[in-house]
């Protein structure tokens, strides 16, 4: 193993930092797992499970406000840091994955679930 590879973050490269604008999100697939890469209103990047816990709806298609994302279909909002639903009808959290930036690359490690929510 070279010295450079030893310092790379865990996970896989899913996009570049510039691929996700403030208050927007990007759907990526890691294996067969859909993950939303979200840049909140403050410019911070997050990686969460892309499927709303209320219904089989893609969260990456929803609106981003402050540090939340809202499901476009039924209006449930989720905290991007904890995955917790903030509004009904969702009452179960979505997984939050470890995200790291190395240079311009965004790495996500779906084996490191920060909030303990098991993915399907």
VENPEGI-V845428 format. One record per backbone hydrogen bond with DSSP energy under -1.0 kcal/mol. NH is the residue of the N-H (numbers start at 1). CO is the residue of the C=O. E is the energy in kcal/mol with one decimal. If there is no record, write none. Layout:
nh,co,e
NH,CO,E
NH,CO,E
This chain:
nh,co,e
6,2,-1.4
12,108,-2.2
14,106,-2.9
17,104,-2.6
19,16,-2.0
20,17,-1.2
23,39,-1.4
24,21,-1.1
24,39,-1.0
26,37,-2.3
28,35,-2.7
30,33,-2.6
33,30,-2.1
35,28,-3.0
36,48,-3.1
37,26,-3.0
38,46,-2.5
39,24,-2.6
40,44,-2.6
41,66,-2.5
43,40,-1.8
46,38,-2.2
48,36,-2.2
49,95,-2.6
50,34,-2.0
52,57,-2.8
57,55,-2.5
59,50,-4.1
61,58,-1.1
62,59,-2.4
65,68,-1.9
68,65,-1.8
69,78,-1.8
70,63,-2.7
71,76,-3.4
75,71,-1.7
78,69,-2.6
79,84,-2.7
80,67,-2.8
83,79,-2.6
86,77,-3.7
94,83,-2.0
97,47,-2.8
98,112,-1.9
100,107,-2.3
102,105,-2.3
105,102,-2.0
106,15,-2.7
107,100,-3.4
108,12,-2.2
109,98,-2.4
112,109,-1.5
114,96,-2.5
